[in-house]
Amino acid sequence: MGRIEYSVEIADLLGRVRRRPPAGWPWRPGEPVPPGLTVKQSWGWLFAPDGRVLTLVNPRDGIVSLPGGSLEPEDDGDPGAALAREAGEEAQAVIGPPHYLGYLYDRVGSANGGHECARVRMAAALRAVGPTVPDPASGRHYRRLLVAPGLAVELLGWGPAGLRQARAAVATAVARLGVPEAANEAIEELPVLGGPVFPHGG
């Protein structure tokens, strides 16, 4: 494996990354969410043409995340609509049609008032990003990095379960979006002013 390339600015940012402890939610790849189980959140593996995915870094606390969040009334219960909205709010990202990957079963319901819920995962093409602005819901101003899926798992701190999820995302992206199975290993920060990424992605 060659040396991973990144700038001095990215090295400084990565040096401040803080990983959350793994939640231990069971991963249900390819399974539909059972009737009666609330879909509370939707998060996405958003792919550039070279197989890298978008990760968001909060420079205030070093926490890394994928774009996504909770379903809101305007999403009308659609995880894909929630992902598209959240990606726009958090990362100023425009995405292609999302492809369902599976869900995480949150038996404790920490995001649902103590009631069990599903946290959906999807894959989509990252078509473009706009000029970076703070997330209107949280005020967080994220740094936007393109990284290989395996490195995303490491930065997220998701461990073996996250790696299985990433493999499902890559398999879908290879089949549905035409990205390469072996992603570009360079770490790249998207421009503050934004621009096209995957304009004709699936």
HELIX and SHEET records of a PDB file:
HELIX    1   1 VAL A    8  LEU A   14  1                                   7    
HELIX    2   2 PRO A   73  ASP A   75  5                                   3    
HELIX    3   3 PRO A   79  ALA A   91  1                                  13    
HELIX    4   4 PRO A  149  LEU A  156  1                                   8    
HELIX    5   5 GLY A  159  LEU A  177  1                                  19    
SHEET    1   A 5 TRP A  27  PRO A  29  0                                        
SHEET    2   A 5 HIS A  99  ASP A 106 -1                                        
SHEET    3   A 5 CYS A 117  VAL A 129 -1                                        
SHEET    4   A 5 THR A  38  PHE A  47  1                                        
SHEET    5   A 5 GLY A  68  SER A  70 -1                                        
SHEET    1   B 4 TRP A  27  PRO A  29  0                                        
SHEET    2   B 4 HIS A  99  ASP A 106 -1                                        
SHEET    3   B 4 CYS A 117  VAL A 129 -1                                        
SHEET    4   B 4 ALA A  93  ILE A  95 -1                                        
SHEET    1   C 4 TRP A  27  PRO A  29  0                                        
SHEET    2   C 4 HIS A  99  ASP A 106 -1                                        
SHEET    3   C 4 CYS A 117  VAL A 129 -1                                        
SHEET    4   C 4 GLY A 195  PRO A 196 -1                                        
SHEET    1   D 4 VAL A  64  SER A  65  0                                        
SHEET    2   D 4 VAL A  53  VAL A  57 -1                                        
SHEET    3   D 4 ARG A 143  VAL A 147 -1                                        
SHEET    4   D 4 GLU A 188  GLU A 189 -1                                        
END                                                                             
